[in-house]
Amino acid sequence: MNLFNSLFTLGMLTGQQHFSASNIWDKSRYSHTLARTAPDMARDLDYGAFMDKFVIETTSPAHDQPLHGLTFAVKDIFDVEGYVTGFGNPDWARTHSAATSTAPAVLAVLRGGATCVGKTVMDEMAYSINGENIHYGTPINPCAPDRVPGGSSSGSAVAVGATLADFSLGTDTGGSVRVPASYCGILGFRPSHDAVPSAGVIPMAQSFDTVGWFAREPVILSRVGHILLPSPVTNPVKPSQIIIAEDCFRLSSIPKDRLGQVLVKSVEKIYGDHIVRHTVLGDYVEDKVPSLKHFMSKEIKEQQYNIPSLAALSNAMRSLQRYEFKDNHGEWVTTVKPDLGPGISERVWEAVRTTGENIDVCHSVKTELNAALATLLQDFGILAIPTVPGPPPKLQTHPMTLEIFRAKAFSLLSIAGVSGFCQVSIPLGMHDNLPVAVSLLAKQGSDAFLLNVVESLYDTLKEQVEIAEK
């Protein structure tokens, strides 16, 4: 292991520094320039979260701006004028020019008074929820350094979890904000589909792409939301019902008293026990989303470890995701033949080879699920599920070992993904020294309401977590 690999492993180099330094080292094995800058790099302790560090702030800062005094980081999928948007892959960066403008979402938080401190590492082409990147390295999970940080917005989550930024921007197509938020013990918000402009953001699959954000505190999560979301700030509204999806909680390996019961006790204390309801979500979805039958394979029906209708929902989501990914990037992939990491390479090439079968049915599933969940929740209902089915996996776990975990995860993640509903992942402390999280979902367009609910519940959730951890 050379000096730069060692520094990178210790989290003392950014992804871009590691990639550049390693290339030069391999070419020359000796460089006065590298020798001169290595101590500077060694001081750059940033958990491997950053691709580039810089400072961008509004030209006319004012103390009354809602985000004044806050710092933020940006996933390397957002355009920032003057910087190449790298999309997690050096071949992409090599074949694309620097951005000539900055994404509107980034401009919005800058105008809100926040200061941008850099661009963060992400999974290649946003096609993973693990957070590992073979080119720029895996950002170090501040909650569990031997575990993956979650992806694809890995660096953005780590930057917030490690207190290197007050909040950060990421994207969430299949789970890329919710998963790393859960793994890194922070708040992560996936807004309603199309609620936040995605111009200046490299698309992954437009039917599911969202611009999301991370924060450590609910008040900051809400302040960022008030800047990014189109709906005006509303007075807090008490939820009409909070529905516990019992079958979804059974997918989790976390004990019931550390997950569902913590939430229920908090809800009962703040709102009263009369608003808590329980449901078997899989049965409801199977009954109300008839088009799912096209994705209900024999293998899915026989799975003992999953919920058949939600597994079918996940299949529908990933079918449309592959089709749209191919439409967006298939030509570039087949022309450039990029160097891609394990797992991601297989998924990318599977997408490139997809035929687009059942695409119309996928859109029918989206429409039916949106209507079904809107009927279930009504205007001010909340659906509660685990964010993911368990703690973050260990680093460098073979993809085949994770197959069942991923299948369960996407069954949970596809609920908001396919319906277009907003979802927030909320940390619930640690269990066996690993982070735990629960998720709340609200009707599409009810983002401000959901942010208000998080603020009202958060302190009581922390109290209940402390009781449960004793």
C-alpha positions in Angstrom: 0.0 0.0 0.0 1.5 3.3 -1.1 1.5 6.5 1.0 -1.7 7.9 -0.7 -3.7 4.7 -0.2 -2.7 4.8 3.4 -3.8 8.4 3.8 -7.0 7.7 1.9 -7.8 4.7 4.1 -7.4 6.9 7.2 -9.8 9.4 5.7 -7.0 12.0 5.2 -7.5 12.5 1.4 -10.6 13.5 -0.5 -11.7 11.1 -3.2 -10.4 13.3 -6.0 -7.1 13.8 -4.2 -6.7 10.0 -3.8 -7.6 9.4 -7.5 -5.2 12.1 -8.8 -2.4 11.3 -6.4 -2.5 7.6 -7.0 -2.4 8.1 -10.8 0.6 10.4 -10.5 2.3 8.0 -8.1 1.8 5.1 -10.4 3.3 7.0 -13.3 6.4 8.3 -11.5 6.8 6.5 -8.2 8.4 9.8 -7.1 7.3 13.4 -7.1 8.5 16.4 -5.3 5.0 17.9 -5.8 3.4 15.0 -4.0 6.0 15.0 -1.3 5.3 18.7 -0.8 1.5 18.4 -0.6 1.2 15.1 1.3 1.3 16.8 4.7 -1.4 19.2 3.6 -3.5 16.2 2.5 -2.8 14.4 5.8 -4.3 17.3 7.6 -7.4 17.2 5.5 -9.3 14.8 7.7 -12.8 14.6 6.1 -13.9 11.0 6.5 -13.3 10.6 2.7 -16.6 12.5 2.1 -15.5 15.1 -0.4 -14.5 15.1 -4.0 -13.7 18.8 -4.0 -13.5 21.3 -1.3 -14.3 25.0 -2.0 -16.3 27.8 -0.5 -19.2 29.4 -2.4 -21.5 31.8 -0.6 -24.1 34.4 -1.6 -22.8 37.7 -2.8 -25.1 39.6 -0.4 -25.2 37.8 2.9 -27.8 39.0 5.4 -28.4 37.9 9.0 -32.2 37.5 8.4 -31.7 34.9 5.7 -33.2 31.6 6.9 -30.0 29.6 6.3 -27.6 32.3 7.4 -24.5 30.8 9.1 -25.1 27.2 7.9 -22.8 25.2 5.8 -23.8 22.6 3.2 -22.2 20.0 0.9 -23.5 18.9 -2.5 -23.5 15.5 -4.1 -21.4 15.2 -7.2 -24.5 14.8 -9.3 -25.4 18.5 -9.1 -24.0 21.1 -11.5 -21.8 23.7 -9.9 -20.6 26.3 -12.3 -16.9 25.8 -13.1 -16.7 22.2 -11.8 -17.1 19.0 -13.7 -20.1 17.0 -12.5 -18.4 13.7 -12.0 -21.4 11.3 -11.4 -19.2 9.1 -9.2 -17.0 7.8 -12.1 -13.7 9.0 -13.5 -14.6 8.0 -17.0 -17.7 10.2 -16.8 -15.6 13.1 -15.5 -13.0 12.6 -18.2 -15.7 12.7 -21.0 -17.6 15.7 -19.7 -16.9 19.4 -19.5 -17.2 21.7 -16.5 -20.7 22.9 -15.8 -21.6 26.4 -17.2 -24.3 27.0 -14.6 -25.3 25.9 -11.1 -28.3 23.7 -10.4 -31.4 25.7 -9.2 -31.6 23.7 -6.0 -28.1 24.6 -5.1 -28.7 28.3 -6.0 -31.8 28.3 -3.8 -30.0 27.3 -0.6 -27.1 29.7 -1.5 -29.7 32.5 -1.8 -31.1 31.4 1.5 -27.9 32.3 3.1 -26.0 29.0 3.4 -22.4 28.5 2.4 -21.4 25.6 0.2 -18.2 23.8 1.3 -17.7 21.3 -1.4 -18.9 18.4 -3.6 -19.2 14.9 -2.1 -18.4 11.4 -3.2 -21.2 9.3 -4.6 -21.8 5.8 -5.9 -21.0 5.4 -9.6 -23.9 6.6 -11.8 -26.1 6.6 -8.7 -26.7 2.9 -9.2 -26.2 1.5 -5.6 -27.5 2.0 -2.1 -24.2 0.7 -0.5 -22.0 3.8 -0.6 -18.8 2.0 -1.8 -16.8 3.6 -4.7 -13.7 1.7 -6.0 -12.3 4.8 -7.7 -12.7 7.5 -5.1 -13.0 5.4 -2.0 -15.8 4.7 0.4 -16.7 7.6 2.8 -16.2 6.5 6.4 -19.5 5.9 8.2 -19.1 8.1 11.4 -21.5 5.8 13.3 -19.9 2.5 12.4 -16.5 2.8 10.5 -16.5 -0.9 9.6 -19.9 -0.6 7.9 -21.0 0.9 4.6 -22.3 4.5 4.8 -25.1 3.8 2.4 -25.6 5.3 -1.1 -25.7 6.6 -3.5 -25.5 10.0 -1.6 -22.8 8.5 0.6 -20.5 11.5 1.0 -23.4 13.9 1.6 -24.6 11.8 4.5 -21.2 11.3 5.9 -20.4 15.1 5.7 -23.5 15.7 7.9 -23.0 12.8 10.2 -19.4 13.7 10.8 -20.4 17.4 11.5 -18.4 18.6 8.5 -21.5 20.4 7.2 -24.8 21.5 8.8 -26.8 20.0 6.0 -26.2 18.5 2.5 -28.0 17.9 -0.7 -28.4 14.5 -2.3 -30.7 12.7 -4.7 -33.0 9.8 -4.1 -34.2 7.6 -6.9 -34.5 4.2 -5.3 -33.3 5.1 -1.7 -30.2 7.2 -2.1 -31.1 9.7 0.6 -33.1 7.5 2.9 -30.6 4.6 3.1 -27.4 6.6 3.9 -29.4 8.7 6.4 -30.4 5.5 8.2 -26.9 4.0 8.1 -25.2 7.3 9.3 -27.7 8.1 12.1 -29.0 11.3 10.7 -32.3 12.7 9.3 -32.9 12.3 5.6 -35.8 13.7 3.6 -37.0 12.4 0.2 -39.6 15.0 -1.0 -42.7 14.3 -3.0 -41.8 13.4 -6.6 -41.3 16.6 -8.7 -41.6 18.8 -5.6 -38.1 20.2 -5.9 -36.7 21.2 -9.4 -34.2 18.7 -10.7 -32.7 20.9 -13.5 -28.9 20.9 -13.4 -28.9 17.4 -11.8 -27.8 14.4 -13.8 -30.9 12.2 -14.3 -30.9 8.6 -13.2 -34.6 7.6 -13.8 -36.9 10.6 -14.0 -40.0 8.7 -12.9 -38.4 8.3 -9.5 -35.7 11.0 -9.2 -35.9 13.5 -6.4 -33.7 16.1 -4.8 -33.4 15.3 -1.1 -31.4 16.6 1.8 -29.8 15.6 5.1 -29.5 17.3 8.5 -28.7 16.4 12.1 -31.5 18.4 13.6 -35.2 18.6 12.5 -35.3 22.4 12.7 -32.5 22.6 10.1 -34.2 19.9 8.0 -37.4 22.1 8.0 -35.5 25.3 7.2 -33.9 23.7 4.2 -37.3 22.4 3.1 -38.9 25.8 3.4 -36.3 27.1 0.9 -36.6 24.2 -1.6 -40.2 23.3 -1.5 -42.8 25.2 -3.5 -45.6 25.1 -0.8 -45.7 27.9 1.7 -44.8 27.5 5.3 -47.9 26.2 7.1 -49.0 26.1 10.7 -48.4 22.7 12.3 -51.2 20.3 11.8 -51.8 17.3 14.1 -51.8 14.0 12.2 -55.3 12.5 11.8 -53.8 9.0 12.1 -50.5 7.2 12.2 -50.6 3.9 10.5 -48.1 1.2 11.6 -47.4 -1.2 8.8 -47.0 -4.3 10.9 -45.8 -6.6 8.1 -43.1 -4.1 7.1 -41.8 -3.9 10.7 -41.6 -7.8 10.7 -39.1 -7.5 7.8 -36.7 -5.8 10.1 -34.0 -7.6 12.1 -34.1 -4.9 14.8 -36.1 -5.9 17.9 -39.7 -4.5 18.1 -39.0 -2.6 21.3 -36.2 -0.7 19.6 -38.1 0.3 16.5 -41.9 0.2 16.3 -42.6 0.5 20.0 -40.3 3.5 20.4 -42.4 5.3 17.7 -45.7 4.2 19.1 -44.9 5.3 22.6 -43.8 8.7 21.3 -46.9 9.1 19.2 -49.1 8.2 22.1 -47.4 10.7 24.4 -47.6 13.6 21.9 -50.9 13.0 20.1 -52.7 10.3 22.1 -53.2 6.6 21.5 -56.5 7.1 19.5 -54.6 8.1 16.3 -52.5 4.9 16.2 -53.7 2.3 13.7 -52.2 -0.9 12.5 -52.4 -2.5 9.1 -51.0 -5.2 6.9 -49.8 -3.0 4.1 -48.9 -5.9 1.7 -52.4 -7.2 1.7 -53.8 -3.7 1.1 -51.4 -3.0 -1.8 -52.1 -6.4 -3.4 -55.9 -5.7 -3.3 -55.7 -2.0 -4.4 -53.0 -2.2 -7.1 -54.3 -4.8 -9.6 -51.5 -4.1 -12.2 -49.0 -5.6 -9.8 -50.1 -9.1 -10.9 -47.8 -8.6 -14.0 -44.8 -8.5 -11.7 -45.9 -11.2 -9.2 -43.7 -14.1 -10.3 -43.8 -17.6 -8.9 -40.5 -17.0 -7.2 -41.8 -13.9 -5.4 -45.0 -15.7 -4.2 -42.7 -18.4 -2.7 -40.4 -16.1 -0.9 -40.6 -16.7 2.9 -38.5 -13.6 3.8 -40.4 -10.9 1.9 -43.8 -9.4 1.4 -45.0 -10.6 -2.1 -46.9 -7.5 -3.2 -44.1 -5.2 -2.1 -41.5 -7.4 -3.8 -43.6 -7.1 -7.0 -43.7 -3.4 -6.5 -39.9 -3.3 -6.2 -39.8 -5.3 -9.5 -42.0 -2.8 -11.3 -39.9 0.1 -10.0 -36.6 -1.4 -11.0 -38.0 -2.4 -14.5 -38.9 1.3 -15.2 -35.7 2.5 -13.6 -33.6 0.3 -15.9 -35.5 1.5 -19.0 -35.1 5.2 -18.1 -31.5 4.8 -17.1 -30.8 3.2 -20.6 -32.7 6.0 -22.3 -30.5 8.6 -20.4 -27.1 6.9 -20.4 -27.2 3.8 -22.6 -25.4 5.4 -25.5 -22.6 6.8 -23.3 -22.1 3.4 -21.6 -21.9 1.5 -24.9 -19.6 4.1 -26.4 -17.2 4.7 -23.5 -17.4 1.3 -21.8 -16.6 2.8 -18.5 -14.6 1.1 -15.7 -17.4 0.3 -13.2 -17.2 -1.4 -9.8 -18.6 -4.8 -8.8 -22.4 -4.9 -8.5 -22.7 -1.6 -10.3 -21.2 -2.9 -13.5 -23.7 -5.7 -13.6 -26.7 -3.4 -12.9 -25.6 -0.8 -15.5 -25.2 -3.4 -18.3 -28.4 -5.1 -17.4 -30.1 -1.7 -17.8 -28.4 -1.2 -21.2 -29.7 -4.5 -22.4 -33.3 -4.0 -21.2 -36.0 -4.2 -23.8 -38.6 -2.0 -22.2 -41.2 -4.8 -21.7 -44.1 -3.9 -19.4 -43.2 -0.2 -19.3 -46.9 0.9 -19.7 -47.8 -1.4 -16.9 -45.2 0.1 -14.7 -46.8 3.5 -15.1 -50.2 2.0 -14.3 -48.7 0.6 -11.1 -47.5 4.1 -10.2 -50.9 5.6 -10.7 -52.8 2.9 -8.8 -50.4 2.9 -5.8 -50.5 6.7 -5.5 -54.4 6.6 -5.5 -54.4 3.6 -3.1 -52.1 5.2 -0.5 -53.8 8.6 -0.8 -57.1 6.8 0.1 -55.4 5.0 3.0 -53.8 8.1 4.5 -56.2 10.9 3.5 -54.9 14.4 3.9 -53.1 14.3 7.3 -52.4 10.6 7.8 -48.9 9.2 8.3 -47.6 5.7 7.3 -44.8 4.3 9.5 -42.3 1.7 8.2 -38.6 0.8 8.9 -36.3 2.7 6.6 -34.3 -0.4 5.9 -34.5 -4.0 7.1 -31.6 -3.9 9.5 -28.2 -2.3 10.4 -25.7 -1.2 7.7 -23.8 -4.2 6.1 -20.1 -4.6 6.7 -17.7 -3.0 4.2 -16.8 -5.1 1.1 -19.5 -7.7 1.7 -20.0 -9.7 -1.5 -23.1 -8.6 -3.5 -24.5 -12.2 -3.4 -24.4 -12.2 0.4 -26.5 -9.0 0.4 -29.2 -10.3 -2.0 -31.9 -11.0 0.6 -31.1 -7.8 2.5 -31.4 -5.8 -0.7 -34.6 -7.5 -1.7 -36.2 -6.6 1.6 -34.8 -3.0 1.5 -36.2 -2.3 -2.0 -39.6 -3.7 -0.9 -39.6 -1.0 1.8 -38.0 1.7 -0.4 -40.3 1.2 -3.3 -43.4 2.4 -1.4 -42.5 6.0 -1.6 -40.5 5.6 -4.8 -43.4 4.3 -6.8 -46.2 6.3 -5.1 -44.3 9.6 -5.3 -45.1 10.2 -1.6 -42.7 12.1 0.7 -40.7 10.2 3.2 -38.4 11.1 6.1 -35.9 8.7 7.8 -35.5 9.5 11.5 -32.6 8.1 13.6 -33.5 6.1 16.7 -30.2 5.8 18.4 -28.0 2.7 18.4 -28.7 -1.0 18.8 -25.8 -3.3 19.3 -23.6 -0.3 18.5 -25.2 0.2 15.1 -27.6 2.9 14.0 -31.4 2.3 13.9 -34.0 4.3 11.9 -37.7 4.5 11.3 -39.5 6.2 8.4 -42.7 8.3 8.1 -44.5 8.8 4.8 -47.1 11.4 3.9 -49.3 12.0 0.9 -47.7 13.5 -2.2 -47.5 17.3 -1.8 -47.7 17.1 2.1 -44.0 17.7 2.5 -44.4 20.8 4.9 -46.8 18.8 7.0 -44.4 15.9 7.3 -41.5 18.2 8.3 -43.7 19.7 11.0 -44.6 16.3 12.3 -40.9 15.4 12.6 -40.2 18.6 14.6 -43.0 17.9 17.0 -42.1 14.2 17.5 -38.3 14.4 17.6 -37.6 15.3 21.2 -40.0 12.7 22.5 -38.5 10.1 20.2 -35.1 10.8 21.6 -36.5 10.4 25.2 -38.0 7.1 24.3 -34.8 5.9 22.6 -32.9 6.7 25.8 -35.4 4.7 27.8 -35.2 1.7 25.4 -31.4 1.8 25.3 -31.1 1.3 29.1 
